[in-house]
Amino acid sequence: MAKDDIKKAKAENAERIANIAYSGGGHIGQDDLETAFENGAYWRINSVWHDASEPPITGKEALVKYVTGDLKIKYRVDVFCGYEWKEMCHYDKLIQFAYIEDLIPNEED
């Protein structure tokens, strides 16, 4: 996940909180802060997932969400090659994928 994506989301959410404070007479309540935190957590979790209609970067390891022949949703780790993507989407019924590097906690300073 790019730091720029996080900074952009941070700015957008800070603006929402400022609007709540402004429209509420300058008061931000506990519920507002809890909702902001919860929204941020969900955003982080969901922002790493890509739809199967988006071709992945060749050679990057990813966690793949797919539907099996008996209609069960499963996950596997895979590395994509350009030529196999359409075949995988068709036969494996790929739903989403997330790059492994985006799922690992960022420990940069």
C-alpha positions as CSV (number, residue, x, y, z in Angstrom):
1,M,0.0,0.0,0.0
2,A,1.4,3.4,-1.0
3,K,2.0,6.1,1.6
4,D,0.3,8.5,-0.8
5,D,-3.0,6.5,-0.6
6,I,-2.9,6.6,3.2
7,K,-2.1,10.4,3.2
8,K,-5.0,11.0,0.8
9,A,-7.5,9.0,2.9
10,K,-6.2,10.7,6.1
11,A,-6.8,14.1,4.6
12,E,-10.3,13.2,3.4
13,N,-11.3,11.8,6.8
14,A,-9.8,14.7,8.7
15,E,-12.0,17.0,6.5
16,R,-15.1,15.0,7.4
17,I,-14.3,15.2,11.2
18,A,-13.7,19.0,10.8
19,N,-17.1,19.3,9.1
20,I,-18.7,17.4,11.9
21,A,-17.1,19.8,14.5
22,Y,-18.1,22.9,12.5
23,S,-21.7,21.8,12.0
24,G,-22.0,20.6,15.6
25,G,-20.8,23.9,17.0
26,G,-17.2,22.9,17.5
27,H,-17.9,19.7,19.5
28,I,-16.7,16.3,18.4
29,G,-18.2,13.5,20.5
30,Q,-16.9,10.1,21.5
31,D,-19.2,8.5,19.0
32,D,-17.7,10.6,16.2
33,L,-14.2,9.6,17.1
34,E,-15.2,5.9,17.4
35,T,-16.9,6.0,14.0
36,A,-13.8,7.7,12.4
37,F,-11.5,5.0,13.9
38,E,-13.8,2.2,12.7
39,N,-14.1,3.6,9.2
40,G,-10.3,3.9,9.0
41,A,-9.9,0.3,10.1
42,Y,-12.4,-0.9,7.5
43,W,-10.8,1.3,4.8
44,R,-7.4,-0.2,5.5
45,I,-8.7,-3.8,5.3
46,N,-10.7,-3.3,2.2
47,S,-8.3,-1.0,0.3
48,V,-5.8,-3.7,-0.4
49,W,-8.3,-5.9,-2.4
50,H,-8.5,-5.7,-6.2
51,D,-11.4,-6.9,-8.3
52,A,-10.6,-9.8,-10.6
53,S,-11.5,-7.6,-13.6
54,E,-8.2,-5.7,-12.9
55,P,-5.2,-7.6,-14.3
56,P,-2.5,-8.1,-11.6
57,I,1.1,-7.1,-11.9
58,T,3.0,-10.0,-13.4
59,G,5.3,-11.8,-11.0
60,K,3.8,-10.4,-7.8
61,E,2.7,-12.8,-5.1
62,A,-1.0,-12.4,-4.1
63,L,-3.7,-13.9,-1.9
64,V,-6.5,-14.9,-4.3
65,K,-10.2,-15.2,-3.3
66,Y,-12.0,-17.6,-5.7
67,V,-15.1,-19.8,-6.0
68,T,-14.6,-23.6,-6.3
69,G,-16.6,-25.9,-8.5
70,D,-18.9,-26.8,-5.6
71,L,-19.5,-23.0,-5.0
72,K,-17.3,-22.7,-1.9
73,I,-15.2,-19.5,-1.4
74,K,-11.6,-20.3,-0.9
75,Y,-8.2,-18.5,-0.7
76,R,-4.8,-19.4,-2.0
77,V,-1.5,-17.7,-2.6
78,D,-0.4,-17.4,-6.2
79,V,2.1,-15.6,-8.5
80,F,0.6,-14.4,-11.7
81,C,1.9,-14.7,-15.2
82,G,0.3,-12.5,-17.8
83,Y,-0.9,-15.2,-20.1
84,E,-2.7,-17.2,-17.5
85,W,-4.9,-14.5,-15.9
86,K,-7.9,-14.8,-18.2
87,E,-7.8,-18.6,-17.9
88,M,-7.6,-18.4,-14.1
89,C,-10.5,-15.9,-14.0
90,H,-12.6,-18.2,-16.2
91,Y,-11.8,-21.7,-14.7
92,D,-11.2,-20.8,-11.1
93,K,-13.9,-18.0,-10.9
94,L,-11.5,-15.5,-9.3
95,I,-13.3,-12.9,-7.3
96,Q,-10.6,-10.7,-5.8
97,F,-6.9,-10.6,-5.0
98,A,-4.6,-8.7,-2.7
99,Y,-0.8,-8.4,-3.0
100,I,1.0,-10.1,-0.2
101,E,3.2,-7.1,0.4
102,D,0.1,-5.0,1.0
103,L,-1.1,-7.4,3.7
104,I,2.1,-7.3,5.7
105,P,2.3,-4.6,8.4
106,N,4.4,-1.6,7.4
107,E,7.3,-1.2,9.8
108,E,8.9,1.9,8.2
109,D,9.6,4.8,10.4
